[in-house]
Amino acid sequence: MPEPGGKKYDTRRARMRKEAERSGISDQDANDVANEESQREPQYRSSGPRTERGRGPTRERPESSG
């Protein structure tokens, strides 16, 4: 799955931004539109940390009883 910062995500976002610019939307607004559109689709959302270590210190996790 493509995630923010990944090549497929960035490529798709750049295409959407270019399309918005061509339709007459300003540069800054085109960037905002592309970001919003990319984040709406579930396949392009971040799936969170991939490892236990990525979730942070054990004592600071919400489900921890520590």
Backbone as CSV, one residue per row, in Angstrom:
resi,resn,N_x,N_y,N_z,CA_x,CA_y,CA_z,C_x,C_y,C_z
1,MET,0.830,-1.190,0.000,0.000,0.000,0.000,0.871,1.248,0.000
2,PRO,0.582,2.190,-0.833,1.339,3.440,-0.822,1.040,4.244,0.444
3,GLU,2.066,4.815,1.035,1.899,5.636,2.225,2.519,7.003,1.979
4,PRO,2.096,8.004,2.747,2.693,9.329,2.611,4.216,9.250,2.689
5,GLY,4.869,9.902,1.754,6.323,9.869,1.686,6.850,8.800,0.750
6,GLY,5.995,7.876,0.347,6.405,6.822,-0.571,6.386,7.328,-2.005
7,LYS,7.074,6.617,-2.873,7.196,7.055,-4.261,5.845,7.088,-4.987
8,LYS,5.034,6.037,-4.836,3.740,6.006,-5.523,2.826,7.118,-5.013
9,TYR,2.837,7.334,-3.714,2.014,8.386,-3.119,2.435,9.748,-3.676
10,ASP,3.738,10.016,-3.638,4.243,11.306,-4.106,3.995,11.521,-5.590
11,THR,4.146,10.464,-6.374,3.910,10.572,-7.817,2.450,10.909,-8.095
12,ARG,1.551,10.226,-7.414,0.118,10.460,-7.608,-0.269,11.871,-7.159
13,ARG,0.284,12.302,-6.006,-0.011,13.632,-5.494,0.506,14.710,-6.448
14,ALA,1.666,14.497,-7.040,2.222,15.463,-7.991,1.342,15.565,-9.235
15,ARG,0.837,14.433,-9.704,-0.063,14.459,-10.873,-1.346,15.218,-10.547
16,MET,-1.903,14.952,-9.372,-3.145,15.635,-8.988,-2.911,17.141,-8.836
17,ARG,-1.759,17.510,-8.322,-1.423,18.927,-8.166,-1.292,19.606,-9.532
18,LYS,-0.645,18.936,-10.450,-0.459,19.472,-11.804,-1.814,19.660,-12.497
19,GLU,-2.710,18.683,-12.332,-4.052,18.798,-12.916,-4.806,19.990,-12.339
20,ALA,-4.683,20.185,-11.041,-5.366,21.309,-10.394,-4.809,22.639,-10.903
21,GLU,-3.497,22.722,-11.067,-2.883,23.945,-11.592,-3.362,24.233,-13.010
22,ARG,-3.488,23.199,-13.817,-3.941,23.375,-15.200,-5.392,23.828,-15.273
23,SER,-6.175,23.471,-14.248,-7.584,23.871,-14.252,-7.785,25.289,-13.728
24,GLY,-6.680,25.979,-13.372,-6.777,27.379,-12.984,-6.669,27.645,-11.488
25,ILE,-6.409,26.637,-10.699,-6.262,26.819,-9.255,-4.844,27.328,-8.982
26,SER,-4.698,28.246,-8.013,-3.380,28.800,-7.702,-2.438,27.712,-7.194
27,ASP,-1.156,28.002,-7.217,-0.125,27.052,-6.841,-0.330,26.511,-5.427
28,GLN,-0.513,27.394,-4.458,-0.689,26.980,-3.062,-1.979,26.179,-2.883
29,ASP,-3.051,26.650,-3.507,-4.323,25.950,-3.383,-4.268,24.578,-4.058
30,ALA,-3.537,24.468,-5.148,-3.395,23.183,-5.837,-2.686,22.181,-4.934
31,ASN,-1.704,22.653,-4.202,-0.993,21.788,-3.260,-1.938,21.294,-2.167
32,ASP,-2.750,22.189,-1.628,-3.713,21.821,-0.589,-4.752,20.830,-1.111
33,VAL,-5.242,21.067,-2.306,-6.243,20.182,-2.912,-5.654,18.786,-3.108
34,ALA,-4.438,18.715,-3.617,-3.795,17.420,-3.844,-3.593,16.668,-2.531
35,ASN,-3.189,17.371,-1.485,-3.000,16.720,-0.189,-4.314,16.189,0.358
36,GLU,-5.355,16.995,0.284,-6.666,16.573,0.793,-7.190,15.354,0.040
37,GLU,-7.083,15.400,-1.281,-7.566,14.283,-2.099,-6.793,13.001,-1.789
38,SER,-5.483,13.109,-1.636,-4.662,11.932,-1.359,-4.979,11.334,0.002
39,GLN,-5.234,12.177,0.986,-5.482,11.688,2.333,-6.892,11.143,2.516
40,ARG,-7.793,11.464,1.619,-9.165,10.951,1.714,-9.249,9.465,1.400
41,GLU,-8.427,9.006,0.492,-8.502,7.623,0.056,-7.786,6.712,1.055
42,PRO,-8.488,5.689,1.546,-7.913,4.834,2.588,-6.617,4.129,2.192
43,GLN,-6.450,3.794,0.934,-5.235,3.100,0.518,-4.005,3.989,0.577
44,TYR,-4.190,5.306,0.669,-3.066,6.232,0.721,-2.844,6.810,2.112
45,ARG,-3.553,6.311,3.122,-3.353,6.767,4.495,-2.252,5.954,5.156
46,SER,-1.600,6.555,6.119,-0.567,5.856,6.865,-1.191,4.745,7.697
47,SER,-0.550,3.589,7.718,-1.068,2.468,8.499,-0.465,2.415,9.891
48,GLY,0.335,3.409,10.258,0.918,3.465,11.587,2.242,2.728,11.680
49,PRO,2.740,2.590,12.900,4.035,1.929,13.076,3.982,0.467,12.651
50,ARG,5.046,-0.001,12.067,5.085,-1.371,11.554,5.671,-2.358,12.556
51,THR,6.346,-1.862,13.592,6.961,-2.747,14.584,6.579,-2.302,15.983
52,GLU,6.819,-3.154,16.954,6.560,-2.802,18.350,7.413,-1.601,18.757
53,ARG,8.639,-1.572,18.302,9.531,-0.470,18.647,8.995,0.861,18.124
54,GLY,8.358,0.813,16.968,7.811,2.028,16.371,6.657,2.622,17.157
55,ARG,6.066,1.830,18.045,4.938,2.305,18.844,5.387,3.098,20.060
56,GLY,6.688,3.114,20.345,7.209,3.894,21.452,7.525,3.040,22.662
57,PRO,7.992,3.690,23.733,8.331,2.966,24.958,7.119,2.232,25.533
58,THR,7.338,1.038,26.044,6.258,0.196,26.547,5.414,0.914,27.593
59,ARG,6.045,1.614,28.522,5.301,2.279,29.590,4.454,3.446,29.097
60,GLU,4.754,3.982,27.923,4.027,5.142,27.423,2.897,4.793,26.454
61,ARG,2.707,3.515,26.192,1.627,3.098,25.291,0.295,3.136,26.024
62,PRO,-0.764,3.550,25.347,-2.075,3.674,26.006,-2.595,2.381,26.619
63,GLU,-2.355,1.220,25.999,-2.903,-0.028,26.497,-2.038,-0.643,27.599
64,SER,-0.924,-0.008,27.925,-0.020,-0.523,28.943,-0.564,-0.272,30.339
65,SER,-0.359,-1.199,31.235,-0.823,-1.031,32.614,0.294,-0.530,33.515
66,GLY,1.505,-0.266,32.933,2.719,0.049,33.621,2.756,1.273,34.365
